[in-house]
Amino acid sequence: MKKRLVLLITLVQIASLLTLTACGTTGKGNADVAAKDEETAANITKTGLPIADKPIHLQGLVAKYELVTDWNQHTGLKDYASKSNVIIDWDSVPQNAFEERRNLLFASNDLPDFVMRAGLTPQLITSYAAAGQIIPLDDLIEAGYAPNLSALMAADEGIRKSITSADGHIYSLPNISEADGRIGSSWINKKWLDKLGLEMPTTMDEFYQVMKAFKEQDPNGNNKADEIPLSGYKEKANNGNEFFKSFYGNWGFGGNSGIIAPYMDVDDNGKIRYIATDEKFKEMLTYFSKFWAEGLIDKEMFSQDMNQVVAKVDEERIGYVAKGNNNLWMGKNRGDYVQNPVMRAIDGDVYWTSVSPKVRDIGSFVITSKNTHPEATLRWADYFLSEEGTAMARLGIKDVTYTIDSDGFYKLKDEYANNPDGLTVDEALSDYTIFQGGQIPQRVTQKVDQSAAVLPEMIANKDVVRPYLVPDEKLMIPNFSEDENIQLSTYATDIEAYTEEQVVKFITGAKSLDEWDNYVSTLNKMHLDKYLAIYQAAYDRWNQQ
C-alpha cells in the first residue's frame, strides 16, 4: 500500500512538474528570480569563508526540532550567515508537521532551493530524483564545491558507496559519525561478579554459568530469590528480541558486512544470508531457550519498557542487559555495570556487531532543481561536514558557548553544560545549535561529541570490544532502485514480522525447535529467495562502486 502511494505521489510530481514548466508557474521562491540573477556574478569560493564575495539569498525548508529556535531568528545561523555571505530565508516547519509540508511542496512542485533535515528515505530520494525535482551533486562535488565531503570520501571509500544511489548518483549529504556513540553496549553486573568471586565470562558456556550463579546465589544479598540474570526492553513493535541480536557476532555472524538488515548479513562467499534460517542461528535459539526454561531471562523481556528495567536496576535485581551506547540511562546503580567482552560461542572468528556505519541519515540535505545557486548552496551545507562546522551545529559559537582545550577537544562553557537556571543542555543551546533531533549533515568525532558515550569511563568500556568491531569499510548501507523498493514492499514486512514472532516463540518454548524445518519452509514459501535477491543486487552494486 505504501509503495502504491509513493508511485501515486511520484506521478503527481511529474505531472505537476510538466504542467508548471509549461505554464510558467512559479513557487514562492521564484518571485526572487530577478534578484537572484543579479547575484550570479558573485564569486563562489571553494574553500574557507566567506563562501561568496557578494550576498547570496536562498530559500530553505527545514524540519524545526521543538527545542531549537525558529531558524530565521537563530543566533548561531545568523552568525554563520554573516561569515559565509549566504543568507537563508527559512520555511521553518515544526517537526511534527514537516512531512506533510514537504510532501505537499514536492507534489505541487512549489519547491524551495534546498531542504535541510529533509528526512528522505532512499526510496523518496529515488522518486524525487526520477521526477527531476532534486539534482545530482556529483558534478558539483567533482568541481570542488564540497571540499569536506570530498576529503572524507577520499579517506574512506565506504562513505561514497553509502551515499551513492542505485542509479550511480549522489543526491544528498549525510550525517557521519566517527565517535563512540555509534557503538552499542551491553552491561554485566561487575558488583555481582565480585560478590560471588566469579571471573568475567569470555565464552557463552561461561556466560551461562555466571547467569545461573546470579539466579541461585543471592548476589544482591537480600535473602530473596528475586534476581533476574538477563533483562532488556522493547522500544517498538516487533523488536522485543533486540537482546538476542546483540549476540550475533558471538556465533560469527556479521563479520563480512555487519548486520545490513533485520536477520541479514553476508557470508564468506559474498552471498547475502538470511541469518534466521542458518543452522548456527538454530544453535543460538537452542541456547537461549535453555535460558528461558531455567528462568535466566526476564519474563517481561518482550513487553516491558525502559523505565521498568531501570526500576529493576534500582532495586539491584538485574545481572545483565544489552542496551544503549552508555549506561547513564540505567539509574542510580549504573556504576555497578561494565561492558562485557565478546563471548565466544564458536571456534572461528567472533565479532562485535553492535556498531552502526559511519554514514547515517543519508537523506538529510538535498538541493532542488529550482535552485539557481547550487554551488553556493552545496558549499553552505558542506561546511557542516568540517570540524568547525560540526562544532557550530553541535556546540554553537566559539568563545560564546564553547572553548577548545589544549588537546583540541571542544568543551561547552559551564553555563551551558550545567545551566544555572536548570535548563537541559539542549534547552540552553537552543538559540545556538541545530543538531538536536539529528538529520543534519555533520561529521561527529570524539573531539566534538558531547554525548555520554564519549565520557572517559564509557570510552574505557568500548575499549573492551573495540578489537572485535566489524571494520568500517565492510559496514554496508544498501541502496535500492525504485523498482527494487516496490518489490521489497511485497516481501519485507511479512517476512520480518513472521521471523520476529517465531524467534520469540522458539525462545519462550511456545514453539518447539522440532518445528524448525517447517519454520524455514514457511519463510521460503514467503519468497525469501526473491527478498534476498534484491539485497544481493544492492550488495553487488555497492561492491562494484
N, C-alpha and C positions, 0 to 999 in steps of 0.2 A: 504494500500500500504506500509506504514511504517513497519508494522508488518511482511509483506512478506519479506521485505528487511532484517529485523533483523533475520528472520529464515534462509534466504539465507546466511547471514554473519556467523551465528552460524554453519551451515552445513559446510561452507568453513573452519571455525576454527577447527571443529572436524576432518575434513579430513586432514587438514594441520598438526594437532597435531599427528595423526596416522602416516602420511607419514614421518614427520620429526623424530618421535621416531624410526620408522623402519629403516630409512636411516642413523640415527645418525647425522643428520644435526643440526648445532648449530647456534644461533644468535650471534650478536656482543659480548654480554657479556660472552658467553660461551668460548670465547678464553682465558678467565682468570680462567678457572675451576681449573687448576693445582695450580695456586697461591691461589685460594680460599681454596683448600684442605689443604694447609699449615696453613690457618688461623683457621681451625676448632678447633684447640687446644686452641684458645683464650677463656679466662674465661668471660662469659657474666653475668654481674650483673643484679639484678632485681630491684634495686633502686639506685638513685643517679648517679653521673658522676665520672669517665668515665663509658661508657657502657661496654667497653671491655678493658682487660689489654694489648692486642696487637691490632694493627690497623686492622680494618675490612673494606674491599673495596666492595662497592656496585655500581650498575648502576641504576640510576633513570630517569624516564621520567617525565617531568613536563611541564605544560602549563604556559609559562612565560608571566605574565602581562606586558603590554607595559611600565609601569613606574618603573618596577623592573629590576635591573641589571642582566645580564646573571648569572645564578645560579652557574656557575663554577668560576666566578670572584667575587662573592658576599661576602663582608666583614663579614656580620652577619653570614652567613652559614660557612665561614672559621673559624670563632671564635667558632661556635658550634662544628665543626669537631675536632678542637684542644682539646675541653673539653670532647667530647664524645668518641674519638678514632674511630669514624665511618666516613670513607671518601667516599664521593659520587662522581662518575663520571656522570655528568648530561647531558642528552639529553634535552637541554633547548629550547623548541619549542615555537615560538611566538603564543600567544593565538589564533589568527585568523587562524592559520594553524594546530593547535594542534589536533582537532577532526579527521581530515584526517590522520594525522600521527599516532595517537593512533589506529584508525580503521585498518590501513594497518599493523601495527605491530601485532595486535591480529589476523588479518586474515591470516598472513603468519607465525604466531607463533614465530616471531623473537622478543622475549619479553625481557624487562628489568627486573631487580629484583623487582621493585615496580613502581607504578605510583602515583605521587603527583599532587594535583589539577586535579584529574582524570576526573571530570565532568560526572561520571557514573550515569545514571538513575537506579532506582531499576530494570527496565527491562533488562538493559545491564549487571548489576551485576548478575542477574539470568542466562542470556545467557552465560556469561564468566565462571561462576561457573559450569554450566552444561557441558561446554566444557573442564573442568578441567584446565583452564588457570589462575584462581585466586584461592587462597587457603582459606579455612575457618580458622578463627582466634580463634575459641572457645578454643581449647586445649592450645594454647599459652597464651591466657588470663587467663585461669584456672591455668596454671603453674606459673603465676606471672610475665609475661613479658609485661604486660600493667597495671602497678600499678595505674596510674592516672585514666584510663578509669574504672578500677575495682572499685576504690573508688567512682567514680561518679555514677556508676550503683548501687552500694550498697546503696547510699544515695537517689537515685531516680530510682525506677524500670521502670519508663516510658522511661528512656534512653535506657535500654536494649531492651525493647519492640520495640522501634522505629528503632533500627539498626539491628534487627533480621529479616532475610529474611523469605520468606514463607516456605522454607524448614527447618527452625529452626536453621540455622547457621548465624554467624556474619562474614561478608566478608570485611567490610570496616570501617574505623574510621570516626567519624562525626565531624562536626563543631557545637559546643554547645554555645549557648548564654544565659546567665542569666541576662544580662544587660537590661536597659530600651529601648534599640534600637529595641527590638522585639515587643514593644507595640506601636500600631498605635495611631494616634491622630486625633481629629477634632478640629476646631478652630472657635470660635464665637467672633464677634467684641465687646469687652468689652467697648471700647470707645463709640460706638453707644448705647449700653445699658445704660451707664451712661448719655449720652447726652439726651436720651429720658426718663430717670428716670424709666427704666424697671428693674425688677428683673431677675436674671439668671433663665432661664426656667428649670423646673425639670420634666415636663411631655410633651408628644407630643402635647397635646392641648395648653399648654403654649408656646411651640415652634412655633406653627402655629401663635399664636397671636403676638409673637415677630417678626417673619418674615414679617407678614403683616404690623406691625408698621415700620419696616425697609424700606419697599417699599413706604409707604404712608406719612411718617412724616419727610422726608428730613434730616436724621441723619448726612449726610456729610455737610449740611449747605450751599450748593451751589445754592439753589433755582431752582434745576433741578430735574426732576423725573428720575434720572439715576442710582439709587441704585439697586443692584442685591442682593436680600436677600440670596440666596443659589447658590453656584457655585462649580465647580470642573473641572477636565480634564481627558482625557483618555490617557493611556500610550501605549496601543497596541490595535490591533483589538479585537473586541468583549468584551471590558471591560469598555465601556463608562459609565456604571451604577455602578461603584465601590462605589460611594457615598451611593447608596441605600443599599449596603451590610453592610456598617458601622452601619446601624440601626437595623440589625437583632436582636441583643440582647435586644433592646428596646421592642420587641414583644415576648421575651422569647426564641428565637431560640439559639441553640449552647451551652446551659448550661451543657450538658452531655458529650460533645466531642469537643467543638469548631466547627468551620466550616471546615470539613475534606476534602471537595472537592467543586467545584462550586455548590451552591444551595443544599448543603447536610449537614445534621447533624444526631445526634442520639436522638431518642425520650425517654420519661421516661420509656419505656418498653424495652430499649436496642435494638430497631429496627432502622435500617438506614431509614432516612426520606428524601424524596426529598422536600425541603422547598418550592420550587416553585409551588407545587400543593396543599399546605396546605391552609386552609381557612384563617388562620392568615396572610398568605402571600398575599392573596387577599385583606385583610384589609389594608396592607401596600401599595399595589398598588392603592387602592382607595384613601388613604390619600395623596400620592404624586401626583396622577393625579389631585387632587384638587389644589395642589401647582402649578402644571404646568398651569392649566386652569386660575389661578388667577395671573400668571406672577411672581410667587415667586421663580422660578427656572431659572437659566441662560439658555437662548435659545441655547447657543453654548456649553452647558454642554457635549453633546455626540460627539462633533467633535473637540473641541479646545485642544491645548497642554498646558503644564505647563507655558510656557512663556506668553501666553495670559492671564492666570489667574493672574500671577504676575503683569502684566501691569495694570489690573483692580484693584488689591490691591493697587498698587502705586497711582492710581487715586482716592483712597478712595471710591470705589464703591461696595465692597463686604461685606456682613454681616456674612456669614458662609461658611466654606469649610472643607471637610473631606479629609485630605491627609497628609501622611508623619508621621514620629515619632518625628518631631520637626517643628518649624515654621520659621527656618532660611531661608528656600527657598522662603519665601513669600515676600521678598523685603524690602524696606525701612520702610514700615508701619507694619511690623510683630509684633512690640511691642504692637499694638492695640488689639491683639488677645490672647485669653486664651482658655484652654481646658474646654469644657462644661461637665457637669455631664451626667451620663446615664439617659436619659429622658424616663420616664415610659409611655408605651402605653397600658399596661395590668395591671390587679390586681395582677398577680402572680409574680414570681421571674424574675428579669431582669439581664442582663449580659453585660459586655464589651467584645465583641468577636474579636475585632481588636488586637489580640495578636497571635504571632507565637509560635509554640512549641519551647522548648529549643533546640531541635535537628534539625539541618538543614544541607544541603549539605551532605547527607548521603554517597554519593559515592565519597568522597574527596581523599581517600587513599586506595590502595589495594596492596597486595603482590602477585606476580605471582608464578606459580608453578616452574618456572626456578630458583627461589631464593634458595641458599644453606645456607643462614644465616637468616632464618626468625625470630629467637629470637632477634638477634641484630637489625634487621630491624624494628620489632614492637616496641622495646624499643626506637629506634631512633624517630619514629613517635609519640609514646605515650607521649614523653617529651612535645610536643606542647599542650597537654591537662592539663599540670600543670600550675600553676600561673606563674612560672618562664619562662616556655617555651612559653606560650602565650605572655608574655611580650617581649620575644625575637622576636617572629613572628610579633608583632604589633608595638613595640617601639624600638627595636634594642638592643644595648648593654648597660648594667647598667654603669652609670657614664660617658658614652661617649655620648649617645643620650638621656638618661632619668635618672631621680633620683626617689627615693621613699621618700615621706614626712612622717612626724611623725604619721600620721593617717593610713599609709600603702597604700596610693594612689600613683599610678605611674604618674609621670609628665614628659612630654617632656622638654628637655632643650630649652631655648628660641630661640637659633639659628635654631632649627628645627620646633618649633611651630610657630615662626614668623621670617622666614628666611630673613636675611638682603639683599639677592640678589633677593628677590621677588618670590622665589620658593614656590610652594604649599607644604603642609606637606608631601603629598605622594612623590613629587619630591625630597624633601630634604632628605627623609628617604629611597630613592630607593636602596641604597647600604647596608642598614642595616635591612630592614624588608621585609617580604614576604606575609603579609596579604592582600595587595592591590589586588582587584579583587575577594576576597573571595575564597571559595572552598579549604580551608586548614583545617586540624584538629586543633582545638583550643577550649579554654573554655573562653569565653569573660564574665568578670564580671564588675561590676561598677568600681572596682579598676583599671582595666587596659584599659577600654574603653576610647577612646579619642574623640568619636563622639559627635556631638551636642546634641544627645539625653540624655546625662548624664550631661549636664550643669545644675547648681543648679536650674535655673528657669524652665528648662524642667522637671526635677525630680519633682518639685513642681506641675507642670501641670499634670504629670502622677498620682500624689497622689490623684487627684480628682476622677479618675476612678479605682484606684488600688483595692479598696474593692469589685469591681464588676468583676474582672478578672476571666475568666474560670480557675479553678485550673490546674496547670501544669500536674498533673497525669491523667487528663482527655483529654488532647490535643493529639489526635491520629494522627499518620502518617501511613496510610495504606501501607502494603507491599503485593505484588501480586506474584503468581506463574507465570511461563512463559505462561502456558495455559490461566490463567486469564488475563494476559496482552494482549494476542491475542484477547480474547473475548471483552475486554474493547474497543479495537480499532474499533470494529464493531459498538459500540453504542455511545461511549462518545462524539466524535466530533459533530455528528449531533444533539444529544440531547442538549448538552450545547449551541451550536450555535443557535438552534431554541429557546431555553429558553431566551437567551440574547436578541435576536431580538424581541421576543414577549413582554418581560418586558418593553423595551423601547417604543414599540408601545402602550402598556397599559398606561404607564405614560404620554406619549405625546398626548394621545387621538387619535392616528392613528388607534387604535383598541379599540372598546368599551368593557368594562368589562362584558357586557351582553354575550360576546363570551367566557367567562371563561371556561364553560363546554366543549366547542369544543376544546379549547386550551389544557385542561387536557386530553381529549380523544385522541388528536393527539400525545401527549407525550406517552401515553400508547401504541398507535399503533407503536411507535418507539422502543418498547421493553424496556420501562423504568423499568419494573419488573426485567428483566434479568440484566440490568445495576446495579440496586440496590442490587440484589442477590450477585453479585461479591464483592461489597463493604461489604455486610453483612458477607460474608465468611471471608474477611480480618479482619473485626472488631471482629468477634468471635475468630479468631486465636489470635489476639492481646490481647484480654481479658483473654485468657487461658494461655498465656505465663507466 
